[in-house]
Amino acid sequence: MELRLLVTFEKVATVLSFTRAATELRYAQSSVTSQIRALESSLGVELFERLGSRIRLTQAGERLVPYARRIIELTEEARAAVMETEEPAGPIAIGTMESLTSYRLPPLLELFHHRYPEVRLTLRPTLGDETRQALRQGTYDIGFLMEPETEHAGLESEVLAAEPLVLVASPRHPLAGRTGLTPADLAAAQLVGTEPGCPYRDLFEEALSEWAPPFMEFGTLEATKRGVAGGLGIALVPRITVAEELSSGVLTELDWKVPFTLFTQIAWRRGKRLPAHVRLFVEQARRLVSEQRA
């Protein structure tokens, strides 16, 4: 089995799309197709089922995935071991969520784009459980989490910052300016939030579970903020994501003490030897988030 065929197979198995795999690998789609066929021919099995415009792994393909990832990972480790003194280079697959991508990571992404152009960053939008599972499976090299727990089975993790949360509303909202708000007061208002699975949405819903209020769901954090600013309801969000709106008066903070704490964390698979360029990414993430907190 040639390494390049395994790399192509692993990418197709991850994204389940020949077209998307070709784009990310910078191949023609016909090259991806021919490489998968060559690998199937060498192994004497089919690795993917073609279902019209969709594909899925066969049982043989599912069994090959962890071996392919281990071989690729060992190859990267070997390359890193003999190139420690060279210019940082190599891919980093990163799982992260919208609020962190937009408000914590831009300085980090800009630094690597300008100073370390040979380090190829790929951001994949996922939440909690999905990010952790992808890290354990080796699909992601690094994951950013925003969770109340700081220990995760099978992962090494480091807390980068406590993430203050704030309950916000339009300045014209009936609860604006009131003091000593209770959970019952909040449950009686229209709640606005992102999709289930978002950690602060889920914890907010749990805190008000006695009243079981419905949520008006928006697909993104930015849409949630716009809905709240337009007077559609109230929302609990990380303070860093609404600092500008609070300063300008577009949104106002409601008087409610959040009964839980979230921590922004960086994580990777336990026992994995991080290549030099990935260690550099972790170090710079630690430094830049620390500067944001200062």
Salt bridges, closest charged atoms under 4 A:
GLU2 OE1 - ARG4 NE 3.00
GLU10 OE2 - ARG69 NE 3.04
GLU24 OE1 - LYS11 NZ 3.08
GLU24 OE2 - ARG20 NE 3.15
GLU24 OE1 - ARG124 NH2 2.80
GLU40 OE2 - ARG50 NH1 3.26
GLU49 OE1 - ARG56 NH2 3.38
GLU73 OE2 - ARG269 NH2 2.75
GLU76 OE2 - ARG79 NH1 3.33
GLU84 OE2 - ARG273 NH2 3.28
GLU84 OE1 - ARG279 NH2 3.14
ASP129 OD1 - ARG132 NH2 2.46
ASP141 OD1 - LYS272 NZ 2.92
GLU147 OE2 - ARG132 NH1 3.38
GLU156 OE2 - ARG270 NE 3.61
GLU158 OE2 - ARG286 NE 2.55
GLU163 OE2 - ARG104 NH2 2.89
ASP185 OD1 - ARG178 NH2 3.69
GLU205 OE1 - ARG201 NE 3.23
GLU217 OE2 - ARG201 NH2 3.29
GLU222 OE2 - LYS225 NZ 3.57
GLU245 OE2 - LYS225 NZ 2.93
GLU253 OE2 - ARG239 NH2 3.02
GLU291 OE2 - ARG287 NH1 2.82
